[in-house]
Amino acid sequence: MRVLAVDAGERRIGFAVSTIGDISVPFTTREIRNENESVKAILQVVEEAEAEMVLIGLPLNMDGTHGEMADKSRRIGAKIEEMSGLPVRYWDERLSTVSAEKIMLEGDLSRKKRKKRIDQMSAQIFLQAFLDSGGAA
C-alpha cells in the first residue's frame, strides 16, 4: 500500500511516500497560507503520489495532550478523508522535526537547504516509524 505522509505546518507542508519494501522517502514540500490551501495542496499531492492512504502527523504537546495544531491536523484529515475517499490515519510526530534537523546538521546542509527540506524529512521520519510498526499492513 502506498502511504503518503503529511507534515503540515503554518507555512509549509512536507510530504514523504512509502516505496516497495516499506521504505519512506521524501517527496515534496508545498507552501501554504491557510487551512483551505493545505487541503488543496494535500489533495493534489495525493494524486501525484498515487497514494492509497494518507498519514497525517499529529503534533501533540510534549505531555501527550492535543493543542491547537493537533486539532487543525485532525480537521484537515477529516476533509482529506471525505474529499479523497482514502483512509486517513494519524501519527504522533513529536520530535520528528528535531530529529530531522539533527540529521541535516550532521549532513552539513546549509541553513537554506535545511529550511527547504525540513518538513519533508520530518514526514519521512514519522512515516518510517509508522511503517516499522506494521501500520500499513
N, C-alpha and C positions, 0 to 999 in steps of 0.2 A: 504494500500500500504506500503510495506516495504522499508523504506528510509535508505540509507547508507550515513552518514555524513563523510566528509573528511577534516581534518585539516592538510594541507600539509606545512611542514616547510623545512628548508635546510637539516636537517639530519634525521628527523623523521616525520612519518605521523601517526596521531591519527585518529581512527575510532570510530564511535558510530552508533547504529542502532535504528530504531523505533520498538516498540513492539505493541501488541494488546492494544488498548486503547490510542494510541498516546503518549506513554511514551518513552523517549530516554534513552538508557543505553550504557555505554562504551562497546566497542567491542574488539579492539586490537590496538597495535602500531607496526609499521614496521620501521626498519632502512633503510635509502636510502642514495645514494651518488650523484644522479643526476636526471634530469628530466625523462630520459628514465626508470630508476629504479622506479621512482614514479608512472609512468603509469602502469608498470608491476605489482607493488605491489597493486595498486588500483584495477586493473582488477582481480587479484587473490582474494582479499577480497570481491569484488562484487559477485563472485561465492560462496565463503564460507558463506557469509551472505544471499545469495539468494535475493539480492537486486532487487527492481523493479524501483528504481530511485536513482540517486546519487546527493547529495547536497554538493557542494564544498564551503568551507569557503573562502570568498573573503577578504583578508587583506588590506582594504582600509587605506589610510592615515587618520589621525585624522580630516583633513579638508574635507574628503569625496572624495578626488581625488585618481586616480589609480596610483600606483607606480610599480616598477619592480616586486615585489612579487604578486601583483594582476594580472599583465599581465601574469606571469608564471602560476598562478592558472587558468586563462582563457585558456591558451594554453593546459594545462593538461586536463581541462574539455572538450575541443573540441576533443582531441584524445580519451578520455574515451567514449564520446558520439558516435563517429564514430566507434570505435572498439567493443563496447559492444551493441550498438543499443538501449541503455537505455536513457531515458530523463535525462539531466543534468541541475541542477539549481544551482544558486549561492546565497550565503547569506553573508551579511555584518558581519564579525566576529570580528570587532573592540572590544577590551576589553574582549573578551571571555577568553583569556589566563590569564588576570589579575584576572578575576572572579574565574577561576579555581584555580589559585594559592591561592587566599584568602580562598576559601572553604577548600582546603587541609591544609593550615596553621591552620585554625580553628579546623580541624580534627586531628591536631597534627601529621601529617605524616612526616616521616623523609625526609631529602633532597633527598636521594636516591629513595625513593618511589615516591616523588613528580615528580622527573625528569622522571621516568618511566611512570607515568600516566598523566602528564600534558596535553599532546596532545589529549588523549582520552577524558579527562574531558572537554577540550575546545570544542571538536567536539560535545560532549553530550550537552553542554550548548547552542550552537547555533542551534543544531538540535531541542532541546526542544522549543526554541523561534520560529523556523520555524513551528513546529507542532502546537504550541499555536496560531499562526497567521492564521491557516487554510490552510497553504501552500500545504499540501499533499492531500487536499480534491479535 
